[in-house]
Amino acid sequence: MKLTHPLLATTLALTLAACGQPSAVTPDAAAPTAPVAGTPTGTDSYLVGFRQPLTAQSLGAQELAAQAAVQAQAITAAGGVISSQWADISAAAVRLSPAALTKLRANPSVEYIEQEAVHRAQGRPSGTSDARPASTLAAQGLSAQALYAPSGEFTWGDNALRVPALRAAGYTGASTTRVAVCVLDTGIDGNHPEFQRKLTGFKNFVTTETNRNDPYALNDVDGHGTHVAGTVFAQYGAGTGTTGLQSGMDAAGVGGVATGANLFVGRVLGDTGSGSSSGIINGVNWCVAQLKSQGGTQDRVVVSMSLGGGSKSQTEQRAYTAAYNKGALIIAATGNDGAAVSYPAAYTQVAGVAAVDSNLAKADFSNFGTQVDLSGPGVAVLSPVPLGQGTAASASGGGVTFADVQAADKTGRGSFTGTVVAAGGTNNEFCGAGTRNAALNGNIALIARGTCSFEEKTANAVASGARGVMIYNNAAGALGISLTNTYAVPVLGIQQADGQALLGKLPTTGTVAVTSADYAYLDGTSMATPHVSAAAAVVWAAKPTLTNTGLLNLLTSTARDLGTAGRDNNFGYGLVDPLKAITGQ
């Protein structure tokens, strides 16, 4: 039902009476206002929602603009400073002092005021990353299924989603119907060869950091966004060849799931991997604006959000509902806390994605709950990162070159060859703050993973004069190492069997090396999300008459059931299966 002029007049009069000021001009419905200079000190960021007597779809453009103007005036009259305003959902992001907050809350046209949330990238270096024993499938009540491995440029995730068969049948996301994946993340290194400078659109929504507006200049300091975008769009045959590769990679690099779709990237997370509600909402609106129905060039848009955290927000829910009602499919990471599904994945109109490993077992970090819709590959996912930003590690000892060597996240780079020395302590764990071993001076420390943190072991070894650090796992599998401080010497993790065998050969010579790389292995529901988003784009290109609701229903009804029969809180409806969604097979 369309809002009548008398009702609009009543609404405007109520708001004007509350603020005692005439209306002002506001921007278009989907466009944010520019940040206002001179924001008073002692203010906090809030999201303000005004009462919505009727849906935004029922308002004409002039009426919507008039309503937004009155709402803006109410904010400024209370002493607030607007940073973004969204006319179509009757909400705004504002800076409010305590006095302004009190005054605005008294306005009868205001439905709620909530503090602005912060959301973060949901990916991390691959491998176990603490000093505790690795979790087991049995502890989760889950069992391993079919094993997937990489082959050529196809990652294990590609193979789990049957991308080779999709590509052989011509399903890449390319279509006469223009289908886009709009990635909202930390940015992208558009110069990475994997993207072949084929990015369709880019925009920066983080205004607190300068010189981040060019996709072909430095903008992705964190690296997360480039990795996510690569899972969607890395082009086959386009990698960096013999340089910048991880051990065992194909010389041509890796390939994405939807290489024929159109890629848009919105930078909504900053250099530290976090971003505000308002910046993310602005990014969502930009993605939706790419739709032809909204004046853009794309027939279909999948919004891919590998971010989460923060608290529930009425404003965010309004924004995602509006975006969904305009025809976009919104897909988000459920989070990596091993707990309840985070936001925005927990909102209605947002599809939540959980993470599985190469055995299709639930990743131990993957959040769970009724809001999980689908699962995607999210453990040890290989994808591009900004050129030179990744790290590749290698190690050898006793005449053996080790496999599955992983660099610590804050390791020094370089190569050192010397004598390998057992660090010492109980079970060779080298624990105890301030523990030292003079025998490590000028040599390579070999340390067992165990009861104390990687940070403690590394700090003890470096303070003892070690020129390199090898930490071997205490369980099967590769060992990722997360450190608190940055070190100048190479620090890396090796497998349990390699470390134990090397320990039996001491004294012997070894080598540790950490070099720059253009690819990285990351874990997270952040990595699972672009797999599902890209799969959705491939299916939508093949079945362009589907609505966003119809597409999501098709994806969930054709997913590969995992865990408990039927939909469950760990996997949702199961592993997304784009080939089955298209062909029924």
PABARO-885256 format. One record per residue (C-alpha): residue number from 1; x negated, y, z. Coordinates in steps of 0.2 Angstrom, whole numbers. Layout:
REM residues N
ATOM  keti      u      v      w
ATOM   NUM      X      Y      Z
...
REM end
This chain:
REM residues 585
ATOM  keti      u      v      w
ATOM     1      0      0      0
ATOM     2     -7     17     -5
ATOM     3     -9     30      9
ATOM     4      4     44      6
ATOM     5     -1     62      6
ATOM     6     10     65     22
ATOM     7      0     51     31
ATOM     8    -16     57     26
ATOM     9    -12     75     31
ATOM    10     -7     68     48
ATOM    11    -23     59     50
ATOM    12    -33     74     45
ATOM    13    -24     85     57
ATOM    14    -27     73     71
ATOM    15    -45     73     68
ATOM    16    -47     92     65
ATOM    17    -37     95     81
ATOM    18    -50     84     91
ATOM    19    -65     93     84
ATOM    20    -57    111     81
ATOM    21    -67    113     65
ATOM    22    -62    114     46
ATOM    23    -67     99     35
ATOM    24    -83     99     25
ATOM    25    -89     91      9
ATOM    26    -95     73     10
ATOM    27   -104     61     -2
ATOM    28    -96     47    -12
ATOM    29    -89     33     -3
ATOM    30   -103     20     -6
ATOM    31   -117     33     -5
ATOM    32   -126     36     12
ATOM    33   -130     54     17
ATOM    34   -149     59     17
ATOM    35   -157     59     34
ATOM    36   -155     76     42
ATOM    37   -171     85     48
ATOM    38   -172     92     65
ATOM    39   -163     78     75
ATOM    40   -163     83     93
ATOM    41   -174     74    105
ATOM    42   -167     63    118
ATOM    43   -154     55    106
ATOM    44   -151     37    102
ATOM    45   -145     29     86
ATOM    46   -126     24     86
ATOM    47   -114     17     74
ATOM    48    -97     26     74
ATOM    49    -81     18     67
ATOM    50    -65     29     65
ATOM    51    -48     22     65
ATOM    52    -42     15     48
ATOM    53    -24     17     46
ATOM    54    -24      8     29
ATOM    55    -37     -1     19
ATOM    56    -50      8      9
ATOM    57    -43      0     -7
ATOM    58    -27     10     -5
ATOM    59    -35     27     -4
ATOM    60    -38     37    -20
ATOM    61    -56     44    -22
ATOM    62    -50     62    -17
ATOM    63    -41     56     -2
ATOM    64    -56     45      4
ATOM    65    -68     60      2
ATOM    66    -56     71     12
ATOM    67    -55     58     26
ATOM    68    -74     56     26
ATOM    69    -76     75     27
ATOM    70    -65     76     42
ATOM    71    -74     62     50
ATOM    72    -91     70     47
ATOM    73    -85     86     54
ATOM    74    -79     77     70
ATOM    75    -97     70     72
ATOM    76   -106     87     70
ATOM    77    -93     96     81
ATOM    78    -97     84     95
ATOM    79   -116     88     92
ATOM    80   -121     72     83
ATOM    81   -132     71     68
ATOM    82   -127     60     54
ATOM    83   -140     49     46
ATOM    84   -129     38     35
ATOM    85   -110     39     31
ATOM    86    -99     26     23
ATOM    87    -83     33     18
ATOM    88    -75     17     12
ATOM    89    -76      9     29
ATOM    90    -73     25     39
ATOM    91    -90     23     48
ATOM    92   -106     32     50
ATOM    93   -124     30     58
ATOM    94   -127     45     69
ATOM    95   -139     51     82
ATOM    96   -131     56     98
ATOM    97   -137     64    114
ATOM    98   -128     58    130
ATOM    99   -117     74    130
ATOM   100   -112     71    111
ATOM   101   -109     53    115
ATOM   102    -96     58    128
ATOM   103    -88     71    118
ATOM   104    -86     60    102
ATOM   105    -79     45    113
ATOM   106    -65     57    118
ATOM   107    -60     60    100
ATOM   108    -44     50     97
ATOM   109    -48     46     79
ATOM   110    -64     37     85
ATOM   111    -60     18     86
ATOM   112    -77     13     93
ATOM   113    -95     18     96
ATOM   114   -109      5     96
ATOM   115   -128      6     97
ATOM   116   -136      2     81
ATOM   117   -144    -15     80
ATOM   118   -161    -20     73
ATOM   119   -163    -36     62
ATOM   120   -179    -45     58
ATOM   121   -186    -56     44
ATOM   122   -183    -74     48
ATOM   123   -199    -82     42
ATOM   124   -216    -87     50
ATOM   125   -232    -95     45
ATOM   126   -230   -114     41
ATOM   127   -234   -127     54
ATOM   128   -232   -129     73
ATOM   129   -236   -113     80
ATOM   130   -238   -115     99
ATOM   131   -247   -126    112
ATOM   132   -233   -138    115
ATOM   133   -232   -155    107
ATOM   134   -222   -155     91
ATOM   135   -204   -159     92
ATOM   136   -198   -175     85
ATOM   137   -183   -180     75
ATOM   138   -177   -192     88
ATOM   139   -176   -177    101
ATOM   140   -164   -169     89
ATOM   141   -153   -185     87
ATOM   142   -157   -184     68
ATOM   143   -165   -196     56
ATOM   144   -176   -194     41
ATOM   145   -169   -196     23
ATOM   146   -176   -196      6
ATOM   147   -194   -188      5
ATOM   148   -197   -174     -7
ATOM   149   -215   -168    -13
ATOM   150   -221   -155    -25
ATOM   151   -225   -159    -43
ATOM   152   -233   -147    -54
ATOM   153   -226   -130    -52
ATOM   154   -210   -137    -44
ATOM   155   -211   -135    -25
ATOM   156   -204   -149    -14
ATOM   157   -189   -137    -12
ATOM   158   -186   -136    -31
ATOM   159   -186   -155    -31
ATOM   160   -174   -156    -17
ATOM   161   -162   -145    -27
ATOM   162   -165   -155    -43
ATOM   163   -172   -139    -52
ATOM   164   -182   -150    -65
ATOM   165   -165   -157    -70
ATOM   166   -157   -141    -70
ATOM   167   -170   -133    -81
ATOM   168   -170   -148    -93
ATOM   169   -151   -145    -95
ATOM   170   -153   -126    -98
ATOM   171   -147   -120    -81
ATOM   172   -158   -106    -75
ATOM   173   -146    -92    -71
ATOM   174   -148    -85    -88
ATOM   175   -131    -82    -96
ATOM   176   -121    -70   -107
ATOM   177   -113    -66    -91
ATOM   178   -125    -55    -81
ATOM   179   -129    -63    -64
ATOM   180   -140    -55    -52
ATOM   181   -148    -60    -35
ATOM   182   -151    -45    -25
ATOM   183   -164    -49    -11
ATOM   184   -164    -37      4
ATOM   185   -180    -39     13
ATOM   186   -197    -31     16
ATOM   187   -200    -27     -2
ATOM   188   -210    -35    -16
ATOM   189   -227    -35    -25
ATOM   190   -220    -32    -42
ATOM   191   -238    -34    -49
ATOM   192   -239    -53    -44
ATOM   193   -241    -63    -60
ATOM   194   -227    -74    -54
ATOM   195   -214    -60    -58
ATOM   196   -221    -55    -75
ATOM   197   -215    -37    -71
ATOM   198   -197    -43    -75
ATOM   199   -189    -35    -59
ATOM   200   -172    -28    -64
ATOM   201   -171    -15    -50
ATOM   202   -179     -9    -34
ATOM   203   -175      3    -20
ATOM   204   -182      7     -3
ATOM   205   -170     10     11
ATOM   206   -183     12     25
ATOM   207   -186     31     26
ATOM   208   -198     31     41
ATOM   209   -212     24     31
ATOM   210   -220     34     16
ATOM   211   -225     29     -1
ATOM   212   -215     13     -2
ATOM   213   -203     18    -16
ATOM   214   -213      9    -31
ATOM   215   -211    -10    -34
ATOM   216   -228     -9    -43
ATOM   217   -237      0    -29
ATOM   218   -239     -6    -11
ATOM   219   -222     -7     -3
ATOM   220   -222    -25      5
ATOM   221   -234    -24     19
ATOM   222   -227    -38     28
ATOM   223   -227    -50     13
ATOM   224   -210    -58     18
ATOM   225   -200    -51      4
ATOM   226   -212    -56    -10
ATOM   227   -212    -74     -3
ATOM   228   -192    -74     -3
ATOM   229   -191    -66    -20
ATOM   230   -203    -79    -27
ATOM   231   -192    -94    -21
ATOM   232   -178    -86    -32
ATOM   233   -188    -79    -47
ATOM   234   -206    -85    -49
ATOM   235   -208    -88    -67
ATOM   236   -215   -105    -74
ATOM   237   -232   -104    -81
ATOM   238   -236    -87    -74
ATOM   239   -246    -90    -59
ATOM   240   -264    -84    -54
ATOM   241   -273    -99    -62
ATOM   242   -289   -104    -52
ATOM   243   -289    -89    -41
ATOM   244   -279    -86    -26
ATOM   245   -271   -103    -25
ATOM   246   -268   -114    -10
ATOM   247   -277   -131     -9
ATOM   248   -269   -143    -21
ATOM   249   -258   -131    -30
ATOM   250   -254   -132    -49
ATOM   251   -266   -120    -58
ATOM   252   -250   -111    -65
ATOM   253   -243   -107    -48
ATOM   254   -225   -111    -43
ATOM   255   -208   -109    -50
ATOM   256   -192   -102    -44
ATOM   257   -174   -109    -43
ATOM   258   -166    -95    -54
ATOM   259   -179    -89    -66
ATOM   260   -166    -83    -78
ATOM   261   -155    -73    -66
ATOM   262   -158    -54    -64
ATOM   263   -168    -49    -49
ATOM   264   -165    -34    -38
ATOM   265   -175    -30    -22
ATOM   266   -169    -18     -9
ATOM   267   -182    -14      4
ATOM   268   -172    -14     20
ATOM   269   -185    -21     32
ATOM   270   -201    -10     36
ATOM   271   -219    -14     37
ATOM   272   -217    -24     54
ATOM   273   -203    -34     46
ATOM   274   -188    -26     55
ATOM   275   -174    -14     50
ATOM   276   -159     -5     56
ATOM   277   -141     -9     53
ATOM   278   -139      7     43
ATOM   279   -153      4     31
ATOM   280   -147    -14     29
ATOM   281   -129     -8     26
ATOM   282   -136      5     13
ATOM   283   -145    -10      5
ATOM   284   -129    -20      4
ATOM   285   -119     -6     -4
ATOM   286   -133     -4    -17
ATOM   287   -133    -22    -21
ATOM   288   -114    -21    -23
ATOM   289   -115     -6    -34
ATOM   290   -124    -16    -47
ATOM   291   -107    -25    -51
ATOM   292    -99    -19    -67
ATOM   293    -83    -17    -57
ATOM   294    -92     -4    -46
ATOM   295   -100      5    -61
ATOM   296   -116     -6    -62
ATOM   297   -122    -18    -76
ATOM   298   -120    -35    -68
ATOM   299   -105    -46    -69
ATOM   300   -109    -56    -53
ATOM   301   -120    -52    -38
ATOM   302   -127    -63    -25
ATOM   303   -134    -54    -10
ATOM   304   -148    -63     -2
ATOM   305   -153    -58     16
ATOM   306   -167    -68     25
ATOM   307   -165    -57     41
ATOM   308   -156    -59     57
ATOM   309   -155    -55     76
ATOM   310   -147    -41     85
ATOM   311   -130    -40     92
ATOM   312   -113    -41     84
ATOM   313   -107    -25     76
ATOM   314    -90    -20     71
ATOM   315    -98     -8     58
ATOM   316   -108    -22     50
ATOM   317    -92    -33     49
ATOM   318    -83    -19     41
ATOM   319    -97    -17     28
ATOM   320    -99    -35     24
ATOM   321    -80    -37     22
ATOM   322    -80    -22     10
ATOM   323    -94    -29      0
ATOM   324    -86    -46     -1
ATOM   325    -69    -39     -6
ATOM   326    -78    -30    -20
ATOM   327    -84    -47    -27
ATOM   328   -101    -50    -21
ATOM   329   -107    -67    -13
ATOM   330   -117    -63      3
ATOM   331   -129    -76     10
ATOM   332   -139    -74     26
ATOM   333   -152    -84     36
ATOM   334   -144    -91     52
ATOM   335   -160    -88     62
ATOM   336   -175    -97     70
ATOM   337   -171    -97     88
ATOM   338   -165   -115     89
ATOM   339   -149   -107     96
ATOM   340   -133    -99     91
ATOM   341   -131    -92     73
ATOM   342   -137    -74     73
ATOM   343   -131    -59     63
ATOM   344   -127    -56     49
ATOM   345   -125    -74     46
ATOM   346   -112    -76     60
ATOM   347   -100    -63     52
ATOM   348    -85    -68     42
ATOM   349    -87    -66     23
ATOM   350   -106    -70     25
ATOM   351   -112    -88     21
ATOM   352   -124    -94     34
ATOM   353   -139   -105     29
ATOM   354   -149   -117     40
ATOM   355   -166   -125     36
ATOM   356   -171   -142     33
ATOM   357   -188   -150     30
ATOM   358   -194   -161     16
ATOM   359   -186   -176     24
ATOM   360   -170   -167     25
ATOM   361   -170   -167     43
ATOM   362   -165   -151     52
ATOM   363   -179   -139     56
ATOM   364   -181   -138     75
ATOM   365   -181   -119     75
ATOM   366   -165   -118     64
ATOM   367   -150   -110     73
ATOM   368   -134   -120     74
ATOM   369   -115   -117     76
ATOM   370    -99   -116     67
ATOM   371   -105   -102     56
ATOM   372   -117   -113     47
ATOM   373   -111   -116     29
ATOM   374   -125   -124     19
ATOM   375   -143   -129     21
ATOM   376   -159   -126     11
ATOM   377   -177   -131     11
ATOM   378   -185   -120     25
ATOM   379   -201   -129     31
ATOM   380   -218   -128     23
ATOM   381   -211   -118      8
ATOM   382   -224   -112     -4
ATOM   383   -221    -96    -13
ATOM   384   -230    -80    -18
ATOM   385   -236    -66     -6
ATOM   386   -243    -49    -11
ATOM   387   -260    -52    -20
ATOM   388   -274    -56     -8
ATOM   389   -263    -55      7
ATOM   390   -262    -74     10
ATOM   391   -275    -84     17
ATOM   392   -282   -101     11
ATOM   393   -292   -112     22
ATOM   394   -304   -127     20
ATOM   395   -314   -137     32
ATOM   396   -326   -152     31
ATOM   397   -337   -161     43
ATOM   398   -347   -177     44
ATOM   399   -347   -178     25
ATOM   400   -328   -178     24
ATOM   401   -318   -164     16
ATOM   402   -301   -162     26
ATOM   403   -284   -160     18
ATOM   404   -269   -150     25
ATOM   405   -281   -136     33
ATOM   406   -271   -121     38
ATOM   407   -279   -104     43
ATOM   408   -273    -95     59
ATOM   409   -262    -80     56
ATOM   410   -275    -68     63
ATOM   411   -291    -77     58
ATOM   412   -306    -69     52
ATOM   413   -311    -72     33
ATOM   414   -327    -79     27
ATOM   415   -337    -96     27
ATOM   416   -349   -103     39
ATOM   417   -359   -119     38
ATOM   418   -367   -126     54
ATOM   419   -367   -139     68
ATOM   420   -350   -144     74
ATOM   421   -349   -145     93
ATOM   422   -336   -152    105
ATOM   423   -329   -137    115
ATOM   424   -327   -148    131
ATOM   425   -315   -148    145
ATOM   426   -301   -161    149
ATOM   427   -297   -170    133
ATOM   428   -308   -158    124
ATOM   429   -294   -145    125
ATOM   430   -306   -131    132
ATOM   431   -293   -123    143
ATOM   432   -294   -111    157
ATOM   433   -296    -92    155
ATOM   434   -314    -87    155
ATOM   435   -320   -105    151
ATOM   436   -337   -104    142
ATOM   437   -349   -117    134
ATOM   438   -366   -111    129
ATOM   439   -368   -125    117
ATOM   440   -355   -117    105
ATOM   441   -366   -102    103
ATOM   442   -370   -100     84
ATOM   443   -360   -116     80
ATOM   444   -343   -122     75
ATOM   445   -331   -126     90
ATOM   446   -321   -142     88
ATOM   447   -306   -141    100
ATOM   448   -291   -152    103
ATOM   449   -273   -145    104
ATOM   450   -266   -147    121
ATOM   451   -259   -139    137
ATOM   452   -265   -122    134
ATOM   453   -262   -109    121
ATOM   454   -271   -107    104
ATOM   455   -275    -90    110
ATOM   456   -284    -96    126
ATOM   457   -294   -109    116
ATOM   458   -299    -97    103
ATOM   459   -304    -83    115
ATOM   460   -315    -95    125
ATOM   461   -324   -102    110
ATOM   462   -327    -84    102
ATOM   463   -333    -78    119
ATOM   464   -345    -92    120
ATOM   465   -353    -87    103
ATOM   466   -344    -99     91
ATOM   467   -346    -94     73
ATOM   468   -330   -104     68
ATOM   469   -316   -113     76
ATOM   470   -307   -129     71
ATOM   471   -292   -135     82
ATOM   472   -285   -152     78
ATOM   473   -267   -157     81
ATOM   474   -261   -169     94
ATOM   475   -247   -175     83
ATOM   476   -245   -180     65
ATOM   477   -244   -166     52
ATOM   478   -253   -150     48
ATOM   479   -257   -137     61
ATOM   480   -252   -119     60
ATOM   481   -259   -108     72
ATOM   482   -252    -92     79
ATOM   483   -263    -80     88
ATOM   484   -261    -64     98
ATOM   485   -277    -55     94
ATOM   486   -287    -54     78
ATOM   487   -304    -63     77
ATOM   488   -319    -60     66
ATOM   489   -323    -78     64
ATOM   490   -314    -91     54
ATOM   491   -301   -100     65
ATOM   492   -291   -114     57
ATOM   493   -281   -130     61
ATOM   494   -284   -147     55
ATOM   495   -274   -164     56
ATOM   496   -276   -175     71
ATOM   497   -284   -189     62
ATOM   498   -297   -178     55
ATOM   499   -301   -170     71
ATOM   500   -302   -186     81
ATOM   501   -313   -194     67
ATOM   502   -325   -179     67
ATOM   503   -326   -180     86
ATOM   504   -333   -197     84
ATOM   505   -347   -192     72
ATOM   506   -354   -178     83
ATOM   507   -367   -171     81
ATOM   508   -365   -167     63
ATOM   509   -364   -153     51
ATOM   510   -347   -145     45
ATOM   511   -340   -130     36
ATOM   512   -326   -118     40
ATOM   513   -319   -106     27
ATOM   514   -305    -94     26
ATOM   515   -302    -84     10
ATOM   516   -289    -73      3
ATOM   517   -274    -81     -7
ATOM   518   -259    -75    -17
ATOM   519   -248    -89    -10
ATOM   520   -243    -94      7
ATOM   521   -233   -108     16
ATOM   522   -220   -101     27
ATOM   523   -206   -109     38
ATOM   524   -189   -102     42
ATOM   525   -171   -100     38
ATOM   526   -178    -85     28
ATOM   527   -186    -98     16
ATOM   528   -170   -108     16
ATOM   529   -159    -93     11
ATOM   530   -166    -89     -6
ATOM   531   -165   -107    -11
ATOM   532   -146   -107     -8
ATOM   533   -145    -89    -15
ATOM   534   -154    -94    -31
ATOM   535   -143   -110    -32
ATOM   536   -128   -100    -31
ATOM   537   -133    -88    -45
ATOM   538   -137   -103    -56
ATOM   539   -120   -111    -53
ATOM   540   -111    -94    -56
ATOM   541   -120    -91    -72
ATOM   542   -114   -108    -78
ATOM   543    -96   -105    -71
ATOM   544    -94    -87    -73
ATOM   545    -75    -87    -71
ATOM   546    -76    -91    -52
ATOM   547    -73    -78    -39
ATOM   548    -85    -77    -25
ATOM   549    -73    -87    -14
ATOM   550    -71   -100    -28
ATOM   551    -90   -101    -30
ATOM   552    -93   -103    -11
ATOM   553    -80   -117    -10
ATOM   554    -88   -126    -25
ATOM   555   -105   -125    -16
ATOM   556    -99   -132      0
ATOM   557    -88   -145     -8
ATOM   558   -102   -152    -18
ATOM   559   -116   -150     -5
ATOM   560   -126   -166     -1
ATOM   561   -119   -171     16
ATOM   562   -133   -172     30
ATOM   563   -132   -177     48
ATOM   564   -115   -181     55
ATOM   565   -102   -186     41
ATOM   566    -93   -170     35
ATOM   567    -96   -153     40
ATOM   568   -107   -151     56
ATOM   569   -115   -137     66
ATOM   570   -133   -142     61
ATOM   571   -131   -143     42
ATOM   572   -114   -135     38
ATOM   573   -108   -144     23
ATOM   574   -126   -150     19
ATOM   575   -140   -147      7
ATOM   576   -134   -136     -8
ATOM   577   -134   -146    -24
ATOM   578   -132   -134    -39
ATOM   579   -133   -148    -52
ATOM   580   -118   -157    -44
ATOM   581   -109   -141    -43
ATOM   582   -111   -138    -61
ATOM   583   -109   -156    -68
ATOM   584   -101   -166    -55
ATOM   585   -116   -178    -55
REM end
